[in-house]
Amino acid sequence: MKRFKNILVVVADDVPSDSVFQWISCLSRHAEAEAVDFAVFTASPEEMAVESEQAAAMRREFMTELGQACAGFLEDTRLNLLERTGETLPGVLEMLLPGTYDLVVVPVSGRRSRQLTERLARKSPVGVLMVPETAVVPPRRVVAALDFSELTGLVVDWAEAFATLHPDGAEKEAVHVVDPTIPGRATLVREESKLLRDIRDTARWQLTEALSQHAREGSSWKSLLLEGQLPGTALADHAAAEADLLVAGCHGRNALALALMGSNTADLLRESEKPVLVVKQKNRNLGFLRQLLGKEG
């Protein structure tokens, strides 16, 4: 298993479910994490100054409930419960700026946390793991979504690492989605059925080559070619039936990242009811983050 010294868990909705805590506990134990920080972002200092006594009591009750739940599942790991003020996304990016965290986990139980995950996946310099309330742990089957980009090796690497969470080793499957839509001009040059056959054959060859280059020697993988005009939706549908964890790559960390992500990973984060791990090139360039936060000097 990969070594994650410090894991950041961002709680954006309710207190996470038992399944989510079991996921975090399993991950921190196998990754030999030194610390797991749970971050909750509440109102701004100005809003807190005028909040009602009832609202303040509810906030304190939430933090107490979260602390008790954390302690019950993470007895062997140093746990820090952090209450921060201000907006969640800028606050999380601020916490990631020093480069001390190796992974961000976002429990998902509502629209707010799902939207946060999608935005964070584009801007975070480190991997982001989205964990829905009903997640199965340890994962019995890990699906790696390969787009044959420069992140392919990283996706395979992380998929193999997370497969070791299962005592017997989770099954691993590499998946690529082909868009069967053929541009009209292309059919003037060649018959549509032959073009599709060539596209499928090329994609199968690329899947085989990707695993040959990046999978560990002796590691057992299956491969599958899916088809769909919306690859993110096709992956989410496949994961719903076949996977306990889906691993995908994200290329961008700025306003244009959605186009590069591509929109496939964004769709996947919006639609998947299974855990999704979005891998990043950790801390390759924190300059964008300093600039984003107005700290470039």
C-alpha positions in Angstrom: 0.0 0.0 0.0 1.1 3.6 -0.7 2.4 5.5 2.3 0.2 8.4 3.2 1.7 10.2 6.2 -1.1 12.8 6.5 -4.7 12.4 5.3 -7.1 15.3 5.2 -10.8 14.5 5.5 -13.1 17.4 4.6 -16.6 17.1 6.1 -19.0 19.3 4.1 -22.4 17.8 5.0 -23.5 15.6 7.9 -21.4 13.5 10.2 -20.1 10.7 7.9 -21.7 7.3 7.9 -20.2 4.2 9.6 -19.2 2.9 6.1 -17.2 6.1 5.4 -15.4 5.9 8.8 -14.6 2.2 8.1 -13.1 3.3 4.7 -11.0 6.0 6.3 -9.9 3.6 9.1 -8.9 0.9 6.7 -7.0 3.3 4.5 -5.1 5.0 7.4 -4.2 1.7 8.9 -2.8 0.2 5.6 -1.2 3.4 4.6 0.5 3.7 8.0 -0.8 7.3 8.3 0.7 9.3 11.0 -2.3 11.6 11.3 -5.8 12.0 10.0 -7.2 15.6 10.1 -10.9 16.1 10.0 -11.7 19.6 8.8 -15.1 21.3 9.2 -15.7 24.8 7.7 -18.3 26.8 9.5 -19.5 30.4 9.1 -17.2 33.3 8.6 -16.0 35.2 11.8 -18.5 38.0 10.9 -21.4 35.5 10.6 -20.4 33.7 13.8 -20.4 37.1 15.7 -24.1 37.5 15.0 -25.2 33.8 15.0 -28.1 32.9 17.3 -27.5 31.0 20.5 -29.4 28.1 19.0 -27.2 28.0 15.9 -24.1 28.1 18.0 -25.4 25.2 20.2 -26.1 23.2 17.0 -22.6 23.8 15.7 -21.0 22.7 19.0 -23.3 19.6 19.1 -22.2 18.7 15.5 -18.5 19.0 16.4 -19.0 16.9 19.5 -20.9 14.2 17.6 -18.2 14.2 14.9 -15.4 13.9 17.4 -17.0 11.0 19.1 -17.6 9.2 15.8 -13.9 9.8 14.8 -12.6 8.5 18.0 -14.6 5.3 17.8 -13.2 4.3 14.4 -9.6 5.7 14.5 -8.2 4.5 17.8 -4.8 3.8 16.6 -4.2 6.9 14.5 -3.5 10.4 15.7 -6.6 12.3 15.1 -7.1 16.1 14.8 -10.5 17.7 14.6 -10.2 21.1 13.0 -13.0 23.7 13.0 -12.2 26.4 10.4 -14.1 29.5 9.4 -14.8 30.7 5.9 -15.6 29.1 2.5 -14.7 25.5 2.2 -12.9 25.2 -1.1 -10.5 28.2 -0.6 -10.0 26.9 3.0 -9.0 23.4 1.9 -6.7 24.8 -0.8 -5.0 26.9 1.9 -4.5 23.8 4.0 -3.0 22.0 1.0 -0.6 24.8 0.2 2.3 23.7 2.5 2.3 20.2 0.8 2.0 18.3 4.1 -1.1 16.2 3.0 -0.8 13.2 0.7 -4.5 12.5 0.1 -7.8 14.3 0.6 -10.9 12.3 1.4 -14.4 13.8 1.0 -17.4 11.9 2.5 -20.4 12.5 0.2 -23.9 12.5 1.5 -25.5 15.5 -0.4 -25.2 17.9 -3.2 -22.8 20.3 -1.4 -20.2 17.6 -0.8 -20.4 16.2 -4.3 -20.0 19.6 -5.9 -17.0 20.3 -3.5 -15.4 17.0 -4.6 -15.7 17.9 -8.3 -14.2 21.4 -7.8 -11.5 20.1 -5.5 -10.6 17.3 -7.9 -9.7 20.0 -10.5 -7.7 22.2 -8.1 -6.1 19.9 -5.6 -2.4 19.2 -6.0 -2.9 15.7 -4.4 -5.3 12.8 -4.9 -8.9 13.2 -3.9 -11.0 10.3 -2.8 -14.8 10.6 -2.8 -16.5 8.2 -0.5 -20.4 7.8 -0.6 -22.3 6.8 2.4 -22.8 3.2 1.4 -19.3 2.5 0.3 -18.0 -1.1 0.6 -14.8 -1.6 2.5 -12.3 -3.1 1.8 -12.9 -2.9 -2.0 -13.4 -6.2 -3.6 -13.0 -4.9 -7.2 -11.1 -1.9 -8.4 -11.7 -0.4 -11.8 -9.1 1.8 -13.4 -10.4 4.2 -16.0 -7.6 4.7 -18.6 -7.6 7.5 -21.2 -4.0 6.7 -22.4 -2.8 10.1 -21.3 0.4 10.8 -19.4 -1.5 9.9 -16.2 -2.1 6.4 -17.3 0.8 4.9 -15.3 -0.2 6.8 -12.2 -3.8 5.6 -12.4 -2.6 2.0 -12.8 -0.1 2.5 -9.9 -2.8 3.9 -7.5 -5.3 1.2 -8.5 -2.8 -1.5 -7.7 -2.0 0.1 -4.3 -5.7 0.5 -3.3 -6.4 -3.1 -4.4 -4.1 -4.2 -1.5 -6.6 -2.9 1.0 -8.4 -6.2 0.6 -6.8 -9.1 2.5 -6.8 -11.3 -0.6 -6.1 -8.5 -3.0 -9.0 -6.9 -4.9 -9.7 -7.8 -8.5 -8.4 -5.2 -10.9 -10.0 -4.2 -14.2 -8.7 -1.6 -16.7 -11.5 0.1 -18.6 -11.5 2.5 -21.6 -14.6 4.2 -23.1 -14.9 4.6 -26.8 -17.3 7.1 -28.3 -19.0 5.3 -31.2 -20.0 8.6 -32.9 -18.2 8.9 -36.2 -17.9 12.4 -37.7 -19.8 12.7 -41.0 -16.8 13.6 -43.1 -14.9 10.5 -42.0 -17.6 8.2 -43.5 -16.9 9.8 -46.8 -13.5 8.3 -46.8 -14.2 5.0 -45.2 -17.2 2.8 -44.3 -18.6 3.6 -40.8 -18.5 0.0 -39.6 -14.9 -0.4 -40.6 -13.9 2.8 -38.9 -15.6 1.7 -35.7 -13.8 -1.7 -35.9 -10.5 0.0 -36.3 -11.2 2.4 -33.4 -12.2 -0.6 -31.1 -9.1 -2.6 -32.2 -6.8 0.3 -31.5 -8.3 0.9 -28.1 -8.0 -2.8 -27.1 -4.3 -2.7 -28.2 -3.8 0.5 -26.2 -5.3 -1.2 -23.1 -3.0 -4.1 -23.5 0.0 -1.9 -24.0 -0.8 0.3 -21.0 -1.0 -2.7 -18.7 2.1 -4.2 -20.2 4.0 -1.0 -19.5 2.6 0.1 -16.2 1.2 -2.9 -14.2 3.5 -4.7 -11.7 5.1 -7.9 -13.0 2.9 -10.8 -12.1 -0.1 -8.6 -11.3 -3.4 -10.0 -12.6 -5.6 -7.5 -14.6 -8.7 -7.8 -16.7 -9.5 -5.3 -19.4 -12.8 -4.1 -20.9 -13.8 -1.7 -23.7 -17.0 0.3 -23.0 -18.9 2.4 -25.5 -20.8 5.6 -25.0 -21.1 9.2 -26.0 -20.8 10.2 -22.4 -17.8 8.3 -21.1 -18.3 9.6 -17.5 -21.8 8.2 -17.4 -20.7 4.9 -19.0 -18.0 4.5 -16.3 -20.5 5.4 -13.5 -23.0 2.8 -14.8 -20.3 0.2 -15.1 -18.9 1.0 -11.6 -22.4 0.7 -10.1 -22.7 -2.9 -11.2 -19.0 -4.0 -11.2 -16.8 -1.9 -8.9 -16.2 -1.0 -5.3 -13.7 1.7 -6.2 -13.1 3.5 -9.5 -9.7 5.2 -10.1 -9.4 8.0 -12.7 -6.9 10.7 -13.6 -7.3 14.5 -13.6 -5.0 16.7 -15.8 -5.9 20.2 -14.8 -5.8 22.4 -11.7 -7.3 25.7 -13.1 -10.4 27.2 -14.7 -9.8 25.3 -17.9 -9.3 21.9 -16.1 -12.8 20.8 -16.8 -12.0 20.4 -20.5 -8.8 18.6 -19.7 -10.1 16.5 -16.8 -11.9 15.7 -18.9 -15.5 16.3 -18.5 -15.6 12.5 -18.2 -14.1 12.5 -14.7 -16.4 15.4 -13.7 -19.4 13.5 -14.9 -18.2 10.5 -13.0 -17.9 12.5 -9.7 -21.4 13.8 -10.2 -23.0 10.5 -11.0 -21.1 7.7 -9.3 -22.6 6.0 -6.2 -19.3 4.2 -5.6 -16.1 5.6 -4.3 -14.0 7.5 -6.9 -10.3 8.2 -6.5 -9.0 11.0 -8.6 -5.2 10.8 -8.9 -3.0 13.8 -9.4 0.7 14.5 -9.9 1.4 15.4 -6.3 2.8 18.8 -5.8 4.2 18.9 -9.3 3.7 22.7 -9.3 2.3 24.5 -6.2 2.8 27.8 -7.9 -0.8 27.8 -9.4 -2.1 27.3 -5.8 -0.1 30.2 -4.4 -1.3 32.4 -7.2 -4.9 31.3 -6.8 -4.7 32.2 -3.1 -3.0 35.5 -3.7 0.2 34.3 -2.0 2.6 34.6 -5.0 5.4 36.9 -4.0 
